Amino acid sequence: MVLLQRVLKVQGALLALGGVLLAVVPVFTLDSLLDQPVPVEGAWLRMLGVTSIVLALFMVLVSQHAAETWWWAWGFAILEAGIATVATLNAVFGVPDGAATWPWWALAVGSIVFGGLDLVGIARAGQDKPIV
């Protein structure tokens, strides 16, 4: 249970940090930090930032009540698998000319690591406290 709690808290903290950056300074985050082209409309980035912050809150909530709700972490593992897939495909096929690919590869690798840690934490929590 402890591993799952720690992973979800770190995962939530990183997601919240990224969400705050996107919500507050989307152009700086994309252009200066990540060397990505900035879309014309920044509202989508700000909404993604707010969504990331709320999702991070849910990660922390599940971590605090992991003994009762550990199986909710499956949603976070599935999220990481989806993000890793999209980030990898974008790094290989979708990065515009002149844009950096490293943020996409870093996101893909980070998502694979966190998804794997989620799965290990879920497996251990399931042994400690089965659903049935």
N, C-alpha and C positions, 0 to 999 in steps of 0.2 A: 504494500500500500504506500509505503514511504517513497519508493522510486516514482510511482505514478504521480504522487502529490508534488514532488520536486520538479519533475519534468513539466507538468502542467503549469506550475508557477513560473518557471523560466520561460516556457513557451508563451505564456500569457504576457509576461513582462516585455519580451521582444516584440510581440504583436502589438502591444499597446504603444511601445516606443515608435514603431513604424507607423501606426495609426495616427499618433499625435503629429509626427512629421508631415504626413500626407494631409491631415486636416488643417494644420496651421500654416505650413509653408510648402505647398505642393510643388511650386515651380523650382524653388531652391533644392528640394529633395530630389526631384527628377533630373534637373539640369546640372546642378553643381555636385551633388553627392553621387548620383548614379549614372551620369553622363548619358541620359536618355532624352529623346525628343519630347518636348512638352506639348500636349494636345492644346488645341485652341480654347476649349472649355475646361476650366479647372474644377468646376463643381463636381464632376464625376470623381475626381481624385479626392476631394474633400469628403464626399459621401463614403468612399471606400475607407478613408481614414477613420471616420466615425464608426463605420461597421466593424472595422478591426478593433477599435477600442472596446466596443460592446462584446465582441466575441472573446476578447481577452478577459473581460469580466466574468464571462461564463466559464472560461477555463479555470480561473481562480476559484469560482464558486464550486465547481466540481471537485477541485483539489481539496478544498476545505471540508467537503462532505464525502470524500472518497470511499469511506467505509460503507455508505449507503448507496452511492451513485456512481461507483467506479465504472460500470458498464456504459455510462454516458460518454466516456472517453473514446468509444468507438467512432463517434462523430468526428472527433479531432484527428484520429488516425486516418479516416477516410478523407478529411479535408487536406491533410498533408500529402496523401497519395495523389489527389487531384492537382494540388499546386505543383508538386514535383513533376507531374506529367506535362502540365501546361508550360511550366518554366523551361523544361528540357526541350519541348517542341519549339517553343519560341526562340530559345538560344540557337537551335540548329537551323530553323527555317524562317523565323520571323523578325529578326533584328534588322532595323533599317540601316542603310549605308551610313557609316560614320558614328553609329551608336555603339556603346560598349556592350560586350556579351557577358563580361564577368558578373554583373548583378544577377543575370538570369541563371548562370551556372551556380552562383553562391546560393540563390534562392532554392534551386533544385536540390543541391546537396544538403542544405539546411533542412529542407522539408523531408528528405529521405531519412536523415538522422533523427529528427523529431518524430516522424512517423514510426520508425523502428523502435525508438524509446517508448513511444506510446504503447505499441504492441507488447513490448516486454513488460511494461508496467501493468497493462491490462491482464496479461497472462498471470503475473504474480498475484495481482489483486484477486483474480478469479480463483486462484488456489487458496488464498487466505479466507475469502468469503464468497463461496459459490452463489449464483443467483437463486438456485432452488434449495 
